[in-house]
Amino acid sequence: MTNSIRTVYWENDAVVFIDQRLLPGVETYVISRDYRQVAAAIKDLSIRGAPAIGVAAALGIALGAHYSQAPSLTALKADFEVICTTFSQTRPTARNLFWAIEGMKKCFQEACAAPQAQQGMEIPPNPLLTKGGWGNLHINSYRGQALNFLKQSLITEACRICGEDIAINRKIGAYGEILIADGDNILTHCNAGALATAGYGTALGVVRAAWEAGKRIHVYVDETRPVLQGARLTAWELVREGIPATLITDNMSGFLMKQGKVQKIIVGADRIAANGDAANKIGTYSVAVLAKAHKIPFYVAAPLSTFDGAIKTGKDIPIEERDPAEVTCCQGVVLAPQGIGVYNPAFDVTPHSYISAFVTEKGLIHPPFRKTVPAVLGS
């Protein structure tokens, strides 16, 4: 089976992305030539999921540089910093966002140091060569070629990150598939599928790989309040691909576990601390606690770019708080009385002691995570 969902990609000098706010009702792709529109799409959840956010940021940074009117290296550097800052202020929890920004900054620095960028980049006009204007035109030609080299370097790197994300997800699926037995009922929370990545998915990548291997599986999909990423997005992906699935409300999962209807639980992550504590969509911690109480394996599938070695424990992971209207309203329908107080953290942190293993592109990471996670990150 070939997954056909392309979440975000570069095409014809534009960033193209599916507007996830409109799913499952309407499948609409936005063609953007303004990096600020891409940043806004990350912030308003048109683009969501940690790996997809990272890919979108890389592509958005390349987009901003591509359309920059900067006449010199100094001016392009200034534009580039503004672009990167804009993306860094979109979503605070997703580690992949900052990983992508760091990667694009490194690419820009390396490209600036390359001979193709140095030649003619900051050559001042020479009064002795300006007769008829030909000298300055020659200099401007060199400068233009150098700026184009820098811009193309960023586009190439962003497209590489996009393509690599899909390849990484397929590796995660291949490693995780061995955890799934024929006949398993799998519970997942939020959306960690193709829509949360450049394509294929992390947690749903494992599900896809098991299905492609011919295993008879069934997926229970938590609706995932308040934005319903499970009901709207995960369910849409599974129905689209014909993978057997059942939608449940968030408060049903414990009862299903008690009935023996769940054999495995697999989720994604937005940031993972060095000790293995993992931040994921709000409600994940509750599912992990229930899984431990019912002795059900609880797996987290994520690329190594989601791990943050600089953060020692989950207590230090920044947790985004979102608009109260996400809780009080649903699809424009008001659900709660005006004036009620609202607490709306977008993520919670699952302690490493509740996690059975991580599934990454380098294989499975097992406890004790305080030792195994740093070992993998350092390899």
C-alpha positions as CSV (number, residue, x, y, z in Angstrom):
1,M,0.0,0.0,0.0
2,T,1.3,3.5,-0.9
3,N,0.3,6.3,1.4
4,S,-1.0,9.1,-0.8
5,I,-1.5,11.8,1.8
6,R,1.0,14.7,1.2
7,T,0.7,17.0,4.2
8,V,3.1,19.8,3.3
9,Y,5.6,20.1,0.4
10,W,7.4,22.4,-2.0
11,E,6.0,22.8,-5.6
12,N,6.5,25.5,-8.2
13,D,8.2,28.0,-5.9
14,A,5.5,27.7,-3.3
15,V,4.7,25.7,-0.1
16,V,1.6,23.6,-0.5
17,F,-0.2,22.2,2.5
18,I,-3.5,20.6,3.3
19,D,-5.7,22.7,5.6
20,Q,-6.4,20.3,8.5
21,R,-8.9,22.5,10.1
22,L,-11.4,21.7,7.3
23,L,-11.0,17.9,7.6
24,P,-12.8,15.5,7.3
25,G,-15.5,17.5,5.5
26,V,-13.3,19.2,2.9
27,E,-9.9,18.3,1.5
28,T,-8.3,21.6,0.5
29,Y,-4.7,22.3,-0.4
30,V,-3.4,25.8,0.2
31,I,-0.7,27.2,-2.2
32,S,1.4,29.8,-0.3
33,R,4.1,32.1,-1.5
34,D,4.2,34.1,1.7
35,Y,6.2,32.7,4.6
36,R,3.9,34.5,7.1
37,Q,1.0,32.5,5.8
38,V,2.8,29.3,6.5
39,A,3.7,30.5,10.0
40,A,0.1,31.4,10.6
41,A,-1.0,28.0,9.4
42,I,1.2,26.4,12.1
43,K,-0.2,28.6,14.8
44,D,-3.8,28.1,13.9
45,L,-3.5,24.3,13.4
46,S,-3.9,24.2,9.7
47,I,-0.6,22.5,9.9
48,R,-0.1,20.4,13.1
49,G,1.9,17.5,14.4
50,A,5.5,17.9,15.6
51,P,7.2,16.4,12.5
52,A,4.9,18.3,10.1
53,I,5.5,21.5,12.0
54,G,9.3,21.0,11.6
55,V,9.0,20.3,7.9
56,A,6.6,23.3,7.4
57,A,9.0,25.6,9.2
58,A,12.0,24.5,7.1
59,L,9.9,25.0,3.9
60,G,8.5,28.3,5.1
61,I,12.0,29.6,5.9
62,A,13.2,28.7,2.4
63,L,10.1,30.4,1.0
64,G,10.7,33.6,2.9
65,A,14.3,33.7,1.7
66,H,13.3,32.9,-1.9
67,Y,11.0,35.8,-2.2
68,S,13.2,38.2,-0.2
69,Q,14.1,41.4,-2.1
70,A,17.3,41.9,-0.2
71,P,20.0,43.4,-2.4
72,S,23.0,42.2,-0.4
73,L,24.2,39.5,1.9
74,T,23.8,41.8,4.9
75,A,20.2,42.5,4.0
76,L,19.4,38.9,3.3
77,K,20.9,37.9,6.7
78,A,18.6,40.4,8.3
79,D,15.6,39.1,6.5
80,F,16.6,35.5,7.3
81,E,16.7,36.3,11.0
82,V,13.3,37.9,11.0
83,I,11.9,34.9,9.1
84,C,13.4,32.4,11.6
85,T,12.1,34.4,14.6
86,T,8.6,34.4,13.1
87,F,8.5,30.6,13.0
88,S,10.1,30.2,16.4
89,Q,7.1,32.1,17.9
90,T,4.4,29.8,16.5
91,R,4.3,26.7,18.8
92,P,6.5,26.4,21.9
93,T,6.2,22.7,22.7
94,A,7.1,20.9,19.5
95,R,10.8,20.2,19.5
96,N,10.9,19.5,15.7
97,L,10.1,23.1,15.1
98,F,13.2,24.3,16.7
99,W,15.2,21.4,15.4
100,A,14.2,22.5,11.8
101,I,15.0,26.2,12.5
102,E,18.5,25.2,13.8
103,G,19.1,23.1,10.7
104,M,18.1,25.9,8.4
105,K,20.3,28.3,10.2
106,K,23.2,25.9,9.9
107,C,22.5,25.5,6.2
108,F,22.5,29.3,5.7
109,Q,25.8,29.7,7.6
110,E,27.5,27.0,5.5
111,A,26.1,28.4,2.3
112,C,27.4,31.9,3.2
113,A,30.9,30.5,3.7
114,A,30.9,28.7,0.3
115,P,32.9,30.2,-2.6
116,Q,29.7,30.6,-4.7
117,A,28.4,33.0,-2.1
118,Q,31.6,34.9,-1.4
119,Q,32.3,35.8,-5.0
120,G,30.9,39.3,-5.7
121,M,28.6,39.3,-2.6
122,E,29.7,42.5,-0.9
123,I,31.9,44.1,-3.7
124,P,31.3,47.9,-3.5
125,P,30.9,49.8,-6.7
126,N,34.2,50.8,-8.3
127,P,34.2,54.4,-9.6
128,L,37.0,53.4,-12.1
129,L,34.7,50.8,-13.7
130,T,31.4,52.7,-13.8
131,K,31.8,54.5,-17.2
132,G,28.5,53.7,-19.0
133,G,27.4,51.7,-16.0
134,W,28.9,48.4,-17.2
135,G,31.2,47.9,-14.2
136,N,28.3,48.1,-11.6
137,L,26.1,45.9,-13.8
138,H,28.9,43.3,-13.8
139,I,29.2,43.5,-10.0
140,N,25.4,43.3,-9.5
141,S,25.4,40.2,-11.7
142,Y,27.9,38.5,-9.4
143,R,25.9,39.6,-6.4
144,G,22.7,38.3,-7.8
145,Q,24.2,34.9,-8.6
146,A,25.6,34.7,-5.1
147,L,22.2,35.6,-3.5
148,N,20.5,33.0,-5.7
149,F,22.9,30.4,-4.6
150,L,22.1,31.1,-1.0
151,K,18.3,30.9,-1.6
152,Q,18.6,27.7,-3.6
153,S,20.7,26.1,-0.9
154,L,17.9,26.8,1.6
155,I,15.3,25.3,-0.8
156,T,17.4,22.2,-1.3
157,E,17.8,21.7,2.4
158,A,14.1,22.2,3.2
159,C,13.1,19.7,0.5
160,R,15.7,17.3,1.9
161,I,14.2,17.6,5.4
162,C,10.7,17.0,3.9
163,G,11.8,13.9,2.0
164,E,13.8,12.6,4.8
165,D,10.9,12.8,7.2
166,I,8.9,10.4,5.1
167,A,11.8,8.0,4.9
168,I,12.3,8.2,8.7
169,N,8.6,7.5,9.3
170,R,8.8,4.3,7.1
171,K,11.8,3.2,9.2
172,I,9.8,3.8,12.4
173,G,7.0,1.8,10.9
174,A,9.3,-1.1,10.1
175,Y,10.8,-1.2,13.5
176,G,7.5,-0.8,15.3
177,E,5.6,-3.3,13.3
178,I,7.3,-6.2,15.2
179,L,5.6,-5.0,18.4
180,I,2.1,-5.6,16.8
181,A,0.7,-9.1,16.9
182,D,-1.8,-10.6,14.4
183,G,-5.2,-9.9,15.9
184,D,-4.2,-6.9,18.1
185,N,-6.6,-4.2,19.0
186,I,-4.6,-1.0,19.1
187,L,-5.6,2.2,20.9
188,T,-4.2,5.6,19.8
189,H,-4.7,9.1,21.0
190,C,-4.7,12.3,18.9
191,N,-3.2,12.1,15.3
192,A,0.3,10.8,14.7
193,G,-0.3,9.8,11.1
194,A,0.5,11.1,7.7
195,L,-1.2,14.4,8.6
196,A,1.2,14.9,11.5
197,T,4.2,14.4,9.4
198,A,5.3,15.0,5.8
199,G,3.6,11.6,5.0
200,Y,3.1,8.1,6.4
201,G,3.2,8.9,10.1
202,T,4.8,7.9,13.3
203,A,2.3,6.0,15.6
204,L,0.0,5.4,12.6
205,G,3.1,4.6,10.6
206,V,3.5,1.6,12.9
207,V,-0.1,0.7,12.3
208,R,0.2,1.1,8.6
209,A,3.3,-1.1,8.5
210,A,1.5,-3.8,10.5
211,W,-1.5,-3.6,8.1
212,E,0.8,-3.7,5.1
213,A,2.5,-6.8,6.6
214,G,-0.9,-8.6,6.4
215,K,-1.6,-8.5,10.1
216,R,-5.3,-8.5,11.1
217,I,-5.5,-5.4,13.3
218,H,-8.1,-3.1,14.6
219,V,-7.6,0.5,15.9
220,Y,-9.6,2.3,18.6
221,V,-9.4,6.0,18.0
222,D,-9.8,8.4,20.9
223,E,-11.7,11.5,19.7
224,T,-9.1,13.7,21.4
225,R,-10.9,16.8,22.8
226,P,-10.9,19.7,22.5
227,V,-9.9,19.9,18.8
228,L,-10.9,16.3,17.9
229,Q,-7.7,15.4,16.1
230,G,-8.6,11.7,16.6
231,A,-12.2,12.0,15.4
232,R,-11.5,14.3,12.5
233,L,-8.0,13.3,11.3
234,T,-6.9,9.8,12.5
235,A,-10.4,8.4,11.7
236,W,-10.2,10.1,8.3
237,E,-6.8,8.5,7.5
238,L,-7.9,5.0,8.6
239,V,-11.2,5.1,6.7
240,R,-9.4,6.4,3.6
241,E,-7.0,3.4,3.7
242,G,-9.5,0.8,4.7
243,I,-7.9,-0.1,8.1
244,P,-10.5,-1.4,10.5
245,A,-11.2,1.2,13.2
246,T,-13.7,2.3,15.8
247,L,-14.1,5.8,17.2
248,I,-14.6,6.3,20.9
249,T,-14.9,9.2,23.2
250,D,-11.9,10.1,25.4
251,N,-13.5,8.8,28.6
252,M,-14.2,5.3,27.2
253,S,-10.6,4.1,27.0
254,G,-10.3,2.8,30.5
255,F,-13.5,0.8,30.2
256,L,-12.2,-0.8,26.9
257,M,-9.0,-1.8,28.7
258,K,-10.9,-3.3,31.6
259,Q,-12.9,-5.3,29.1
260,G,-9.7,-6.7,27.5
261,K,-10.4,-5.0,24.2
262,V,-7.0,-3.3,23.9
263,Q,-3.8,-5.2,23.6
264,K,-1.4,-2.3,22.6
265,I,-1.3,1.5,22.9
266,I,0.8,3.6,20.6
267,V,1.0,7.4,20.4
268,G,3.3,10.1,19.0
269,A,5.1,12.8,20.9
270,D,5.9,16.5,20.5
271,R,9.0,16.7,22.7
272,I,10.9,14.0,24.7
273,A,13.2,14.9,27.5
274,A,16.6,13.2,28.0
275,N,15.2,11.0,30.8
276,G,12.4,9.7,28.5
277,D,9.5,11.9,29.8
278,A,7.3,12.6,26.8
279,A,5.0,15.5,26.0
280,N,2.1,14.7,23.7
281,K,-1.5,15.9,23.2
282,I,-3.4,16.5,26.3
283,G,-5.0,13.3,27.6
284,T,-2.0,11.1,26.7
285,Y,-1.0,11.0,30.4
286,S,-4.4,9.7,31.4
287,V,-4.2,6.9,28.8
288,A,-0.7,6.0,30.0
289,V,-1.9,5.7,33.6
290,L,-4.8,3.5,32.6
291,A,-2.5,1.4,30.5
292,K,-0.1,0.8,33.4
293,A,-3.1,-0.1,35.7
294,H,-4.2,-2.7,33.1
295,K,-0.7,-4.0,32.3
296,I,-1.0,-3.0,28.6
297,P,2.2,-2.0,26.7
298,F,2.3,1.8,26.1
299,Y,4.6,2.8,23.1
300,V,5.7,6.2,21.9
301,A,6.7,6.5,18.2
302,A,8.8,9.5,17.3
303,P,11.8,10.5,15.2
304,L,15.1,11.3,17.0
305,S,14.5,15.0,16.1
306,T,11.7,15.0,18.7
307,F,14.1,14.1,21.5
308,D,15.6,17.2,23.3
309,G,18.8,16.2,25.0
310,A,19.1,19.7,26.5
311,I,16.0,19.1,28.6
312,K,16.6,16.8,31.5
313,T,13.1,16.0,32.6
314,G,9.5,16.6,31.5
315,K,9.1,19.3,34.1
316,D,11.2,21.6,31.9
317,I,9.2,21.0,28.7
318,P,7.2,24.2,27.9
319,I,3.5,23.5,27.6
320,E,1.5,25.6,25.2
321,E,-1.9,27.0,26.4
322,R,-4.4,27.7,23.7
323,D,-7.5,29.8,23.1
324,P,-10.3,29.0,25.6
325,A,-12.7,29.0,22.6
326,E,-11.3,25.6,21.6
327,V,-13.0,24.2,24.8
328,T,-16.2,26.3,24.9
329,C,-17.0,25.9,21.2
330,C,-16.9,23.2,18.6
331,Q,-17.1,23.9,14.9
332,G,-18.6,27.3,15.7
333,V,-21.2,25.9,18.1
334,V,-21.1,27.3,21.6
335,L,-21.0,24.5,24.2
336,A,-20.5,26.3,27.5
337,P,-22.0,29.3,29.3
338,Q,-20.4,32.7,28.7
339,G,-18.1,33.8,31.4
340,I,-17.0,30.3,32.6
341,G,-13.3,30.0,33.3
342,V,-11.3,27.7,31.0
343,Y,-7.9,25.9,31.3
344,N,-6.7,24.7,27.9
345,P,-3.2,23.2,27.9
346,A,-2.5,21.7,24.5
347,F,-0.2,19.0,25.9
348,D,0.6,17.0,29.0
349,V,3.7,15.0,30.0
350,T,3.9,11.3,30.5
351,P,6.6,10.2,32.9
352,H,9.1,7.7,31.5
353,S,8.1,5.1,34.0
354,Y,4.7,4.7,32.1
355,I,6.4,4.1,28.7
356,S,7.2,0.6,27.6
357,A,9.5,1.6,24.7
358,F,10.2,4.3,22.1
359,V,10.1,3.5,18.4
360,T,12.5,5.6,16.4
361,E,14.2,5.4,13.0
362,K,17.2,3.8,14.7
363,G,15.1,1.1,16.3
364,L,13.5,0.5,19.7
365,I,14.7,2.2,22.8
366,H,14.0,0.3,26.0
367,P,14.2,1.2,29.7
368,P,16.2,2.4,31.6
369,F,15.6,5.5,29.6
370,R,18.0,7.7,31.7
371,K,20.8,5.6,30.2
372,T,19.4,4.4,26.8
373,V,18.0,7.7,25.5
374,P,21.3,9.7,25.9
375,A,23.2,6.8,24.5
376,V,21.1,6.8,21.3
377,L,21.2,10.6,21.0
378,G,24.9,10.6,21.4
379,S,25.5,7.9,18.7
